[in-house]
């Protein structure tokens, strides 16, 4: 069975929309890097950093509906709506199917 990055991205958004921090954190590799360009650009690493990032995201920037989903190199490009507008995220997955690199920012 092959890994479906687009299905994983939809699962990621579903967990985000549900406010399910624990589920979304299990989707990330322990050494995953999050580069968030929403507001000022920040780089987040480590399990504690990931948890703090996601707790804040779910409170300050709750996601609502899916806008777009496309295959991307090593993963998926997913766009979704937050109260401030549209955000695009690229999720790159490792061989185990976990998010290894997550980059996001306001969609153009």
SERO-4910 file (N, C-alpha, C, O; in steps of 0.05 Angstrom, whole numbers):
BEGIN
 pado doro    nc1    nc2    nc3   cac1   cac2   cac3    cc1    cc2    cc3    oc1    oc2    oc3
  Unk    A     17    -23      0      0      0      0     18     25      0     37     26     15
  Unk    A     12     44    -17     28     68    -18     15     90     -1     -9     90      5
  Unk    A     32    109      7     24    131     24      9    152      7     19    159    -15
  Unk    A    -13    162     16    -29    182      2    -26    209     16    -39    215     36
  Unk    A     -8    226      6     -2    252     19    -26    270     19    -30    285     38
  Unk    A    -43    269     -2    -66    286     -2    -87    278     19    -99    295     31
  Unk    A    -90    252     22   -109    243     43    -98    250     71   -113    258     89
  Unk    A    -72    248     75    -59    256    100    -63    286    105    -68    294    128
  Unk    A    -62    302     84    -66    331     87    -95    337     95   -100    355    111
  Unk    A   -114    322     85   -142    326     92   -146    317    121   -160    331    136
  Unk    A   -133    295    130   -134    287    158   -122    308    176   -133    314    198
  Unk    A   -100    321    167    -87    342    182   -106    366    186   -109    376    208
  Unk    A   -119    374    164   -138    396    166   -162    389    183   -172    406    198
  Unk    A   -172    364    181   -194    355    198   -187    357    228   -203    367    244
  Unk    A   -162    349    235   -154    351    263   -151    380    271   -158    387    293
  Unk    A   -141    397    253   -138    425    259   -166    438    263   -170    452    283
  Unk    A   -184    432    245   -211    443    248   -225    434    273   -241    449    285
  Unk    A   -219    409    282   -232    398    306   -218    409    332   -228    404    354
  Unk    A   -196    422    329   -181    432    352   -167    409    367   -163    411    391
  Unk    A   -161    388    353   -150    364    365   -119    365    364   -106    354    346
  Unk    A   -107    378    385    -78    382    386    -64    355    386    -44    352    372
  Unk    A    -73    336    402    -58    311    405    -57    296    378    -37    284    371
  Unk    A    -80    295    364    -80    281    338    -61    295    318    -46    281    305
  Unk    A    -62    321    317    -45    334    297    -15    331    305      1    328    287
  Unk    A     -9    331    330     19    327    338     29    300    331     53    297    325
  Unk    A     12    279    333     21    252    325     27    250    295     40    231    287
  Unk    A     17    269    280     23    269    251     51    279    244     60    275    222
  Unk    A     64    292    263     91    304    259    113    285    268    111    272    289
  Unk    A    135    284    252    159    271    261    171    286    284    167    310    286
  Unk    A    185    272    302    196    286    325    215    308    317    218    328    331
  Unk    A    229    305    294    248    325    285    237    343    264    251    357    249
  Unk    A    210    344    262    197    361    242    203    391    246    208    400    269
  Unk    A    203    405    224    207    434    225    182    448    214    172    441    193
  Unk    A    172    468    229    150    484    220    161    512    215    173    524    233
  Unk    A    156    522    191    164    549    184    138    564    177    126    560    157
  Unk    A    130    582    195    105    596    193    109    625    185    123    639    200
  Unk    A     98    633    163    100    660    154     75    676    159     71    697    146
  Unk    A     59    667    177     34    682    184     43    703    205     52    695    227
  Unk    A     40    728    199     51    749    216     81    751    211     89    753    188
  Unk    A     97    749    232    126    749    227    134    720    223    122    702    235
  Unk    A    155    715    207    164    688    201    177    676    226    194    689    238
  Unk    A    169    652    232    181    638    255    186    609    248    171    597    232
  Unk    A    206    598    260    213    570    256    209    555    282    220    564    303
  Unk    A    194    534    282    188    519    306    198    491    303    194    477    283
  Unk    A    212    481    324    223    454    325    217    442    352    211    456    371
  Unk    A    220    416    353    217    401    378    188    397    387    171    414    381
  Unk    A    183    375    401    156    369    410    143    392    427    119    397    424
  Unk    A    158    404    445    147    426    461    140    450    444    119    463    448
  Unk    A    158    457    425    152    479    407    128    473    390    112    491    385
  Unk    A    126    449    380    103    442    363     77    444    379     57    455    369
  Unk    A     77    434    403     53    436    420     45    465    425     22    472    421
  Unk    A     64    481    432     58    510    438     47    523    412     28    538    414
  Unk    A     60    517    389     51    529    364     22    521    358      5    538    352
  Unk    A     16    495    361    -11    486    354    -32    495    374    -55    501    366
  Unk    A    -26    496    399    -45    507    419    -52    536    411    -76    543    411
  Unk    A    -32    552    405    -36    579    397    -52    581    371    -71    597    369
  Unk    A    -44    565    351    -58    566    325    -88    560    328   -105    574    316
  Unk    A    -94    540    344   -122    532    346   -139    552    361   -163    553    357
  Unk    A   -126    567    378   -141    588    392   -142    614    376   -164    625    372
  Unk    A   -119    623    366   -117    649    352   -126    647    322   -137    667    312
  Unk    A   -122    625    309   -127    622    280   -142    596    274   -131    580    259
  Unk    A   -166    592    284   -180    567    279   -186    565    249   -194    584    236
  Unk    A   -182    541    239   -187    536    210   -217    529    207   -229    517    224
  Unk    A   -227    537    184   -254    529    177   -254    511    152   -247    488    155
  Unk    A   -260    521    130   -264    504    106   -239    501     89   -221    518     89
  Unk    A   -238    479     75   -217    473     55   -222    492     31   -244    495     22
  Unk    A   -200    504     21   -202    520     -3   -191    505    -27   -203    505    -48
  Unk    A   -167    493    -23   -154    480    -46   -136    458    -35   -125    460    -13
  Unk    A   -132    437    -52   -114    415    -45   -101    406    -71   -114    400    -90
  Unk    A    -74    405    -70    -59    397    -94    -35    380    -85    -25    382    -63
  Unk    A    -27    362   -103     -3    347    -99     21    366   -100     21    384   -117
  Unk    A     40    362    -83     65    378    -83     88    359    -80     85    336    -72
  Unk    A    112    369    -87    136    353    -85    138    342    -56    139    357    -37
  Unk    A    140    316    -54    143    302    -28    119    307     -9    121    302     15
  Unk    A     96    316    -20     74    320     -1     50    333    -15     42    325    -37
  Unk    A     38    352      0     14    365    -10     13    394     -3     25    403     16
  Unk    A      0    409    -20     -5    438    -16    -35    440     -9    -52    431    -24
  Unk    A    -40    451     14    -68    453     23    -73    482     31    -58    495     45
  Unk    A    -96    493     21   -104    520     28   -130    519     43   -148    502     37
  Unk    A   -133    535     64   -156    534     81   -162    562     92   -145    580     91
  Unk    A   -186    565    101   -196    591    111   -193    593    141   -200    575    156
  Unk    A   -182    616    150   -181    624    178   -195    651    180   -201    663    160
  Unk    A   -201    660    205   -215    686    207   -202    709    192   -216    727    183
  Unk    A   -175    709    190   -161    731    177   -160    728    147   -151    747    134
  Unk    A   -168    706    136   -166    702    107   -158    674    100   -166    654    113
  Unk    A   -143    672     79   -135    646     67   -106    640     74    -89    658     71
  Unk    A   -100    615     82    -73    607     89    -67    583     71    -84    566     66
  Unk    A    -42    582     61    -32    559     45    -10    546     61      7    559     73
  Unk    A    -11    520     62     10    504     76     20    483     57      4    470     42
  Unk    A     46    478     57     58    456     43     67    436     65     82    444     83
  Unk    A     58    412     63     65    391     82     82    371     67     73    359     47
  Unk    A    107    368     75    125    348     64    127    325     84    131    330    108
  Unk    A    125    301     74    124    277     91    150    261     89    163    260     68
  Unk    A    157    247    111    180    229    111    171    202    102    147    197     95
  Unk    A    189    183    101    183    156     92    163    141    109    149    123    100
  Unk    A    160    150    135    141    138    153    113    150    150     95    142    164
  Unk    A    110    170    133     84    183    129     78    205    149     55    213    152
  Unk    A     99    214    163     95    236    183    104    262    170    121    263    152
  Unk    A     92    285    179    100    311    169    129    316    178    135    315    202
  Unk    A    147    321    159    175    327    165    180    357    163    196    368    178
  Unk    A    167    370    144    170    399    140    142    410    134    127    399    117
  Unk    A    136    431    148    110    445    145    117    474    142    128    487    159
  Unk    A    110    485    119    113    514    114     85    526    108     69    513     95
  Unk    A     80    549    119     54    561    115     56    592    115     75    603    125
  Unk    A     36    604    104     34    633    103      8    641     89     -6    624     78
  Unk    A      3    667     90    -21    677     76    -20    669     46      0    671     33
  Unk    A    -43    660     36    -45    654      8    -46    680     -9    -58    699      1
  Unk    A    -35    679    -32    -36    702    -50    -62    704    -64    -66    723    -80
***
